[in-house]
């Protein structure tokens, strides 16, 4: 098990798996792979998982691919920005978060959530149709970041909330909770839980990025 707060992903040993020093990363024998979506697609193909995860039907698969292509700078980008702004920025600076800054990043997230509901989910149970796919799994995982930061984006969105319940039930509620235990406790993070060198790395990277926005 990798302990990220201790900076174990930045060690020389981990660089042998992923020279970019990021997670997730996969090692399968002598083969290594980075990037979460590439890893999931590799596992789907290698282990011949049930068809609904990455459908063999051309159009259903295209719907999954469409979402996976869109989500990087939208759901993932805006969701992680809320998490970084609401949780990590005050922790790094030691200062309260300016309300207008949080309002701005939440509004950006709200825009893509509306697009997600209207374009990708529509009136279907799941993104690709009647069954769960990788698209749903990846979408909900990313949406749990702002939830973990204390922003309940499902509260006033009944369609999104019903979709979340279907995804949880398809995965298994206990497994879902176990998988998200860390992120759901993230709002309780304090600076002393980070390795000093990792905290300095975050300060350099995130505060530099923040100054450009």
C-alpha positions as CSV (number, residue, x, y, z in Angstrom):
1,X,0.0,0.0,0.0
2,X,1.3,3.4,-1.0
3,X,1.2,6.2,1.5
4,X,0.9,9.4,-0.5
5,X,1.1,11.8,2.3
6,X,4.5,10.4,3.2
7,X,5.7,11.1,-0.3
8,X,6.2,7.4,-1.2
9,X,5.3,8.1,-4.8
10,X,8.3,10.5,-5.1
11,X,10.9,7.9,-4.3
12,X,13.5,6.4,-6.6
13,X,11.8,3.0,-6.3
14,X,8.5,4.4,-7.5
15,X,10.1,6.2,-10.4
16,X,10.8,2.7,-11.8
17,X,7.1,2.2,-12.1
18,X,6.2,5.8,-13.2
19,X,8.9,8.3,-13.9
20,X,6.3,11.1,-13.6
21,X,6.0,10.3,-9.9
22,X,2.2,10.3,-10.0
23,X,-0.5,7.8,-9.1
24,X,-2.2,5.7,-10.1
25,X,0.5,3.5,-11.7
26,X,0.4,-0.2,-12.7
27,X,3.1,-2.8,-12.9
28,X,2.2,-6.1,-14.5
29,X,5.4,-8.2,-14.6
30,X,7.9,-6.1,-16.5
31,X,5.2,-3.9,-18.0
32,X,4.4,-0.5,-16.4
33,X,1.6,1.9,-17.2
34,X,0.5,5.3,-16.0
35,X,-2.8,7.3,-16.3
36,X,-6.0,6.0,-14.7
37,X,-8.0,5.6,-17.8
38,X,-5.2,3.8,-19.7
39,X,-4.9,1.5,-16.7
40,X,-8.6,0.7,-16.5
41,X,-8.8,0.0,-20.2
42,X,-5.8,-2.3,-20.0
43,X,-7.4,-4.2,-17.1
44,X,-10.7,-4.5,-18.9
45,X,-9.0,-6.0,-22.0
46,X,-6.6,-8.3,-20.1
47,X,-9.1,-9.7,-17.6
48,X,-12.0,-9.8,-20.1
49,X,-14.4,-8.1,-17.6
50,X,-18.2,-8.2,-18.2
51,X,-19.1,-6.5,-21.4
52,X,-21.0,-3.6,-19.8
53,X,-17.8,-2.0,-18.4
54,X,-16.5,-1.3,-21.9
55,X,-19.2,-2.4,-24.3
56,X,-18.5,-4.3,-27.5
57,X,-21.5,-2.6,-29.1
58,X,-19.9,0.1,-31.3
59,X,-22.2,2.9,-30.4
60,X,-22.3,2.2,-26.7
61,X,-18.5,2.0,-26.6
62,X,-18.4,5.3,-28.5
63,X,-20.6,6.9,-25.7
64,X,-18.0,5.7,-23.1
65,X,-15.1,7.0,-25.2
66,X,-16.9,10.3,-25.7
67,X,-17.3,10.8,-22.0
68,X,-13.7,9.7,-21.3
69,X,-12.4,12.2,-23.9
70,X,-14.5,15.1,-22.4
71,X,-14.1,14.6,-18.7
72,X,-10.4,15.5,-18.3
73,X,-10.7,19.3,-18.3
74,X,-14.3,19.3,-17.3
75,X,-15.5,17.0,-14.5
76,X,-12.0,16.0,-13.4
77,X,-10.5,19.5,-13.9
78,X,-13.3,21.5,-12.2
79,X,-13.9,18.9,-9.5
80,X,-10.2,18.7,-8.5
81,X,-10.0,22.5,-8.6
82,X,-12.7,22.8,-5.9
83,X,-10.9,20.2,-3.8
84,X,-7.5,22.0,-4.2
85,X,-9.0,25.4,-3.5
86,X,-11.2,24.4,-0.6
87,X,-8.8,22.0,1.2
88,X,-5.3,22.3,0.0
89,X,-4.9,26.1,-0.5
90,X,-5.8,27.1,3.1
91,X,-3.6,24.3,4.4
92,X,-0.6,25.5,2.4
93,X,-1.1,29.2,3.1
94,X,-2.3,29.0,6.7
95,X,-4.9,31.6,5.8
96,X,-8.7,31.4,5.5
97,X,-10.1,30.9,2.0
98,X,-11.5,34.1,0.4
99,X,-15.2,33.4,-0.1
100,X,-15.2,34.9,-3.6
101,X,-12.5,32.5,-4.7
102,X,-14.5,29.5,-3.6
103,X,-17.6,30.9,-5.3
104,X,-15.7,31.2,-8.6
105,X,-14.5,27.6,-8.7
106,X,-17.8,26.2,-7.6
107,X,-19.6,28.1,-10.3
108,X,-17.1,26.6,-12.8
109,X,-18.0,23.1,-11.5
110,X,-21.7,23.9,-11.7
111,X,-21.4,24.7,-15.4
112,X,-19.9,21.3,-16.2
113,X,-22.3,19.5,-13.9
114,X,-25.2,20.9,-15.9
115,X,-23.5,19.8,-19.1
116,X,-23.0,16.3,-17.7
117,X,-26.6,16.0,-16.8
118,X,-28.0,17.4,-20.1
119,X,-25.4,15.9,-22.6
120,X,-24.1,12.7,-21.1
121,X,-26.7,11.4,-18.6
122,X,-29.9,12.8,-20.1
123,X,-32.8,10.5,-19.0
124,X,-30.7,7.3,-19.1
125,X,-29.9,5.2,-16.0
126,X,-26.2,5.4,-16.9
127,X,-24.0,7.2,-19.4
128,X,-23.9,4.5,-22.0
129,X,-27.5,3.3,-21.5
130,X,-29.1,0.8,-19.2
131,X,-25.9,-0.6,-17.6
132,X,-23.0,0.8,-15.7
133,X,-19.8,1.4,-17.6
134,X,-16.3,2.7,-17.0
135,X,-17.6,6.2,-17.8
136,X,-20.0,6.2,-14.8
137,X,-17.3,4.8,-12.5
138,X,-14.8,7.4,-13.5
139,X,-17.3,10.2,-13.4
140,X,-18.5,9.4,-9.8
141,X,-14.9,9.0,-8.5
142,X,-14.0,12.5,-9.7
143,X,-17.2,14.0,-8.3
144,X,-16.4,12.6,-4.9
145,X,-13.4,15.0,-4.7
146,X,-15.6,18.1,-4.1
147,X,-17.8,16.1,-1.8
148,X,-14.8,15.2,0.2
149,X,-13.9,18.8,0.4
150,X,-17.3,19.5,2.0
151,X,-19.3,20.6,-1.1
152,X,-22.3,18.3,-1.5
153,X,-23.0,18.8,-5.2
154,X,-25.7,16.1,-5.1
155,X,-27.9,17.8,-2.6
156,X,-30.0,19.9,-4.9
157,X,-29.6,17.7,-8.0
158,X,-32.2,14.9,-7.9
159,X,-31.2,13.4,-11.3
160,X,-27.5,13.3,-10.3
161,X,-28.3,12.0,-6.9
162,X,-30.4,9.1,-8.3
163,X,-27.6,8.3,-10.8
164,X,-25.1,8.2,-7.9
165,X,-27.3,5.7,-6.0
166,X,-27.4,3.5,-9.1
167,X,-23.7,3.5,-9.5
168,X,-23.1,2.8,-5.8
169,X,-25.6,-0.1,-5.9
170,X,-23.9,-1.5,-9.1
171,X,-20.5,-1.4,-7.5
172,X,-21.6,-2.4,-4.0
173,X,-22.2,0.3,-1.3
174,X,-19.6,-1.2,1.1
175,X,-16.9,-1.3,-1.5
176,X,-17.7,2.2,-2.7
177,X,-17.4,3.5,0.8
178,X,-14.2,1.7,1.4
179,X,-12.7,3.1,-1.8
180,X,-13.6,6.6,-0.9
181,X,-12.8,6.6,2.8
182,X,-9.6,8.7,2.3
183,X,-11.1,11.4,0.1
184,X,-14.2,11.7,2.3
185,X,-12.0,12.5,5.3
186,X,-9.8,14.9,3.4
187,X,-11.4,18.0,4.8
188,X,-9.9,17.0,8.1
189,X,-6.3,17.1,6.8
190,X,-3.7,19.1,8.6
191,X,-0.2,20.2,7.5
192,X,1.5,17.9,10.0
193,X,0.1,14.8,8.1
194,X,2.2,15.6,5.1
195,X,5.9,14.7,4.7
196,X,7.8,18.1,4.8
197,X,9.3,17.7,1.4
198,X,5.9,16.8,-0.1
199,X,4.3,19.9,1.5
200,X,7.1,22.1,0.0
201,X,6.5,20.5,-3.4
202,X,2.7,21.3,-3.2
203,X,3.4,24.8,-2.1
204,X,5.7,25.4,-5.1
205,X,3.4,23.8,-7.6
206,X,0.0,24.9,-6.5
207,X,0.8,28.4,-5.3
208,X,2.6,29.1,-8.6
209,X,-0.4,27.8,-10.5
210,X,-2.8,29.8,-8.3
211,X,-0.9,33.1,-8.9
212,X,-1.4,32.6,-12.7
213,X,-5.2,32.3,-12.3
